[in-house]
Amino acid sequence: MGGALAYDFGENHRAGMGISYDSSPVSDNDRTADLPLDEQIRVAAAIGKISPIGLSYSFSTSYVYFGEGKMDQTAQGERFKGEFDTNYLIFIAASVNYRF
């Protein structure tokens, strides 16, 4: 579930922002330590420009929170239990495009 807004500032300047939410893809018992995903909340923003000569560019950033990632598993006689309280990623991107 999510939503986004876009705004055209005129003179070919555009900006956008979005937010989304996904529930946990697996139950706590099936979660593994290599990718301890829980619920996911994403927030993103971007700004860009399209020039009349066919050159466009944009800059964007995204913050993704992966939840606490609680785990309680026993594998090969060893127990792994805990939660990942700083489970997030930050993406920063830029793009340039030229159409001829």
C-alpha positions in Angstrom: 0.0 0.0 0.0 1.4 3.4 -0.8 0.9 6.8 -2.5 2.8 9.4 -4.3 2.6 13.1 -5.3 4.2 14.8 -8.2 4.5 18.6 -8.8 5.5 20.4 -12.0 7.2 23.7 -11.1 7.1 24.9 -14.7 10.2 25.5 -16.9 10.5 21.7 -17.0 11.3 21.3 -13.3 9.5 18.4 -11.6 9.5 17.0 -8.0 7.9 14.0 -6.5 7.5 12.3 -3.1 6.1 8.9 -2.1 5.5 6.6 0.8 4.6 2.9 1.0 4.1 0.2 3.5 4.5 -3.6 3.2 3.7 -6.2 5.8 6.3 -8.8 6.8 7.0 -11.3 3.9 7.6 -14.1 6.4 6.6 -15.0 9.9 9.1 -14.6 12.8 9.8 -18.4 12.9 10.8 -18.4 9.2 13.0 -15.3 9.2 16.7 -15.8 8.6 19.6 -13.7 9.8 21.0 -13.1 6.3 18.0 -10.9 5.4 16.0 -10.1 8.6 13.0 -8.3 7.0 9.9 -7.5 9.0 7.4 -4.8 8.0 8.8 -2.3 5.5 8.2 1.4 5.3 9.6 3.4 2.4 9.8 7.1 1.9 11.3 8.6 -1.3 11.8 12.0 -2.9 13.1 13.2 -6.2 13.7 16.3 -8.2 14.6 16.7 -11.9 14.6 18.8 -15.0 14.1 18.2 -18.7 15.8 20.7 -21.0 14.5 21.6 -24.4 17.7 20.2 -26.1 16.8 16.6 -24.9 19.0 16.5 -21.8 17.3 15.5 -18.6 18.6 14.8 -15.1 17.3 13.9 -11.7 18.4 13.4 -8.1 16.5 11.1 -5.6 16.8 9.7 -2.2 15.0 6.8 -0.5 14.8 5.7 3.1 13.7 2.1 3.7 12.9 0.9 7.3 12.9 -2.9 7.5 11.2 -3.2 10.9 12.8 -4.8 14.0 13.3 -8.2 12.4 12.7 -10.3 15.5 14.0 -13.8 15.3 14.0 -16.9 17.5 15.4 -19.9 15.6 17.3 -23.1 16.4 19.5 -24.6 13.7 22.1 -27.4 14.2 21.6 -27.2 17.9 22.4 -23.5 18.2 19.7 -20.9 19.1 19.7 -17.5 17.5 17.3 -15.0 19.2 17.1 -11.2 19.0 16.0 -8.3 17.0 17.6 -5.8 14.6 16.5 -2.4 15.9 18.6 -0.3 13.3 17.4 -2.2 10.3 17.3 0.4 7.5 18.8 1.5 4.2 19.3 4.9 2.6 19.6 5.1 -1.2 20.9 8.2 -3.0 20.7 8.2 -6.8 21.3 10.5 -9.8 20.5 10.0 -13.4 21.3 11.8 -16.7 19.6 11.1 -20.0 20.0 12.6 -23.4 17.6 12.0 -26.2 18.7 12.6 -29.8 
